[in-house]
Amino acid sequence: MGWDSDTVCGHGFRATARTMLHEILQFSPDAIEAQLGHRVPDRLGAAYNRTKHLEERRRMMQAWADYLGGIKESNAGLL
């Protein structure tokens, strides 16, 4: 993208995605956290199951791709 490590960091992209997936695309925080690889504590403690929220996560990733594609298209003349 042309940015250096003084301008952005991976965690900043994660935070942006987390916010946009929840506030703009209206996905559940549990599915977002499961997809982004952070542990989601359950009543049993530290157990983590990567198959949780799998269908919602599939829909979320397609919505995310469509959302980013729309941003790219709307800014095509600016890049």
Secondary structure, DSSP 8 states (H G I E B T S, - for coil): ----TTT--HHHHHHHHHHHHHHTT---HHHHHHHTT----BTTBS---TTTTHHHHHHHHHHHHHHHHHHHHHTTTT-
